[in-house]
Amino acid sequence: MTDEFQLERYRYILRQIETTNQNTYRFLALYQTIATALATASVALFLGYKSWGIEQSVAHTGLTALLLLLIVTAAFAVLLILAGVFSWMDYRREECKLVNSILGEGFRSPPRWRSLIRWYETWIVAFIVASMSTMWFLVVHFLMPALGPVS
């Protein structure tokens, strides 16, 4: 490969790595926005179903549907983040291979899965799972029992 081609390839790889990093925050923002809207809708449904003339069983079904939408949203965000992690790993390996071919073997070591605990994506996925679990717990143990038994 020519030096100019290698330089352009290196720039491309770095742009792709940066894009995968930025996308993680976009997916987190998307999840946070939708999860907040779903939580707000759940509380509004719980507080207003009587004054809106909605039957208790319909309100119960509505809460369940909102929680299912939350699961779909969380799963989608986690899936996109994991796809980004795998892409990032590929680009980093390619970057290491290119840099090592130019500057000598061992100059840049490829990423390792055992460093997972230090990656911010790990903690973002943990936050998504924890917040989704917390919302489920709160709705199932507090809101639904307060609605009364389903008739």
C-alpha positions in Angstrom: 0.0 0.0 0.0 1.2 3.5 -0.7 1.8 5.9 2.1 -1.0 8.2 1.0 -3.5 5.3 0.8 -2.5 4.1 4.3 -2.9 7.6 5.7 -6.4 8.0 4.1 -7.3 4.5 5.4 -6.1 5.5 8.9 -8.2 8.7 8.8 -11.3 6.7 7.7 -10.8 4.2 10.5 -10.5 7.0 13.1 -13.6 8.7 11.8 -15.5 5.4 12.0 -14.3 4.8 15.6 -15.4 8.3 16.5 -18.8 7.8 14.9 -19.4 4.5 16.8 -18.5 6.4 20.1 -21.0 9.2 19.3 -23.7 6.8 18.3 -23.7 5.2 21.8 -24.7 8.6 23.3 -27.3 9.1 20.7 -28.9 5.7 21.5 -28.7 6.5 25.2 -30.5 9.8 24.6 -33.1 8.0 22.5 -33.7 5.5 25.3 -33.9 8.1 28.0 -36.4 10.2 26.0 -38.7 7.3 25.2 -38.4 5.8 28.7 -39.3 9.1 30.3 -42.3 9.5 28.1 -43.5 5.9 28.9 -43.0 6.5 32.6 -44.9 9.7 32.4 -47.7 8.0 30.5 -47.8 5.2 33.1 -48.2 7.6 36.0 -50.7 9.7 34.1 -52.8 6.6 33.3 -52.6 5.5 36.9 -53.6 8.9 38.3 -56.3 9.8 35.7 -58.0 6.6 34.6 -61.0 7.1 36.9 -61.6 10.8 35.9 -61.2 9.8 32.2 -63.8 7.1 32.5 -61.5 4.3 31.8 -62.3 0.9 33.3 -59.8 -0.5 35.8 -59.1 -3.6 33.6 -58.3 -1.3 30.7 -56.0 0.8 32.8 -54.2 -2.4 34.0 -53.8 -3.5 30.3 -52.6 0.0 29.4 -49.9 -0.2 32.1 -48.8 -3.6 30.9 -48.6 -2.3 27.3 -46.5 0.7 28.4 -44.1 -1.7 30.2 -43.9 -3.9 27.1 -43.1 -0.8 25.0 -40.4 0.0 27.5 -38.9 -3.5 27.1 -38.9 -3.1 23.3 -37.3 0.3 23.6 -34.6 -0.9 26.0 -33.9 -4.0 23.9 -33.5 -1.9 20.8 -31.1 0.5 22.5 -29.0 -2.3 23.9 -28.9 -4.1 20.6 -27.7 -0.9 18.8 -25.1 -0.3 21.5 -23.8 -3.9 21.2 -23.7 -3.6 17.4 -21.6 -0.5 17.9 -19.3 -2.2 20.3 -18.7 -5.0 17.8 -18.1 -2.5 15.0 -15.7 -0.5 17.3 -13.8 -3.7 18.0 -13.4 -4.4 14.3 -12.2 -0.9 13.5 -9.8 -0.9 16.4 -8.3 -4.2 15.3 -7.9 -2.8 11.8 -6.4 0.4 13.2 -3.9 -1.7 15.3 -3.0 -3.8 12.3 -2.4 -0.8 10.1 -0.4 1.1 12.7 1.7 -1.9 13.5 2.5 -2.5 9.9 3.8 1.0 9.6 5.5 1.6 13.0 6.4 -2.0 13.9 4.8 -4.9 15.5 3.6 -4.3 19.1 3.3 -0.5 18.8 -0.4 -0.6 19.3 -2.1 -3.6 20.9 -5.7 -4.6 20.0 -8.5 -4.2 22.4 -9.4 -7.1 24.7 -12.8 -8.2 25.9 -11.5 -8.5 29.5 -11.3 -4.7 29.5 -15.1 -4.7 29.3 -15.5 -3.3 32.8 -13.7 -0.1 31.8 -15.8 0.6 28.7 -18.5 3.2 29.1 -20.8 1.1 26.9 -20.9 -1.5 29.7 -22.2 1.0 32.2 -24.7 2.5 29.7 -26.1 -1.0 29.1 -26.2 -1.6 32.8 -28.0 1.7 33.4 -30.6 0.8 30.7 -31.2 -2.6 32.3 -31.3 -1.2 35.8 -33.7 1.6 35.0 -36.0 -0.7 33.0 -36.0 -3.2 35.9 -36.7 -0.5 38.4 -39.7 0.8 36.4 -41.0 -2.7 36.1 -40.6 -3.3 39.8 -42.4 0.0 40.7 -45.3 -0.6 38.4 -45.8 -4.3 39.3 -45.4 -3.8 43.0 -47.0 -0.4 43.6 -49.1 0.9 40.7 -50.9 -2.3 39.6 -51.8 -3.4 43.2 -53.2 0.1 43.8 -55.5 -0.4 40.8 -57.0 -3.4 42.4 -57.5 -6.9 41.2 -58.3 -7.3 37.5 -61.9 -8.2 37.0 
